[in-house]
Amino acid sequence: MSRVEAALAAAEAGQADAEARMCDFLRIPSVSAQPKHFPDCDAAADWLCRELASLGFTAKVHATDGRPVVIGERPGPTGAGPTVLFYGHYDVQPAEPFELWTNPPFEAAIVDGPHGRRVVARGAVDDKGQVVMFLAALRAWVEATGGLPVGVRIIIEGEEEIGSPNLDPFLTAQRGALAADVALISDTDMWDIDTPALTMRLRGIAYTELLVRGADRDLHSGLYGGAALNPINALTRVLGALHNTDGRVQLPGFYDRVREPSPREIADWDGMHFDEARFLGQVRLAHPVGERGRTGLERLWARPTADVNGIWGGYTGPGSKTVIAHEARAKVSFRLVPDQDPQAVVESFRRFVAERLPPDASFEITPLGLAPGMIVDTNTRWARAALAAMGEEYGRKPVLVGSGGSIPVVESLRRLLGIDTLLMGFGLDDDNVHSPNEKFELRCFRHGLRSHVRLLGKLADAA
């Protein structure tokens, strides 16, 4: 029996234990956005530190100006093999609205579904379940062979869901402790439950808050209506002008640096036979939106977007209170593709707003998160190792996919540490990420665990 086969056998024998460890981790309500859960974030970091120590890692919880970061290290065979840096995050999105969950969000209920058993909990797939999946692969190697086939360094942070405000300074300060040949992240999706995927492009983001002000106080809408500026009306007119009738974003210069997908990419995406009707039907929608004349995968992976993520102002409580609010606010995000400059997009948005607001209106735009889009090189020995590992596990060739979401740490790892990243995740597009009833299919957990076992062996061979 080869070492990989022995580790796979250990993974099978330890499957129930791995699922139990995942549920223990999921029961910690580590919501980084809510101060009442800051002690829970500390508890999650401590849990990880103990878990890594049990695997023979030198591990430590590091304080930051926000939530703590966990770093662990275990060398590989002396003088042989590469070092892989695994990144994950233990923080999760707020679970509200609680009434829409079929089970309490931090109970980690295992229930039956169309694909077999699944765990339902906040953080199940984003990203606690996928972190434990990788740790279980390490445990299988340690139990089967007494060690790891490659050197492994681990960084798991607690602020990913709020934009990682303290991560870049931490990476810079810990550059030596995090040096590696390649980084690995499991926080992405498969193509479908039977088809693994390696993500090769990510959209970036420019996330902003827009404040529009009018009078110096709220006004009686009967006494002032028709005479005084209404900031909510002004704000909604600006937001309504963000797109034209063809779905194109109207910011000046927005598309100047947008790179068209290559003919090869278009051909590959067409060959995936993306079913947009099924994709939208899962959320009870039937009509696609976005840029006219573009395919579904182009719009999701290779075209930038503008979205209003929240809007508020005036009186929103029960009953009536007829006022003209003195200010109105909106959260506006722009998903960006490679070569677009997030800061330049914010400045373009600023000009766009200034040109459309009426006299007497003042405004402020506050950037809340900026990250460029990324293309990940899949023509490396590390990427070939990942593709081979998943191909062996699933018995079919993995596909190269894009992601409409953003994982800003990928750019940070390249810029600050000089490390390229493998994005090898095992989520599905119906996992309800950031929504009630988030889940992780245990079938995906098992195959993902085994794929990581295989990958560690392949990375050793790739050296």
Order of alpha helices (4+ residues) and beta strands (2+ residues): alpha-alpha-alpha-beta-beta-beta-beta-beta-alpha-beta-alpha-beta-beta-beta-beta-alpha-alpha-alpha-alpha-beta-beta-beta-alpha-beta-beta-alpha-beta-alpha-beta-beta-alpha
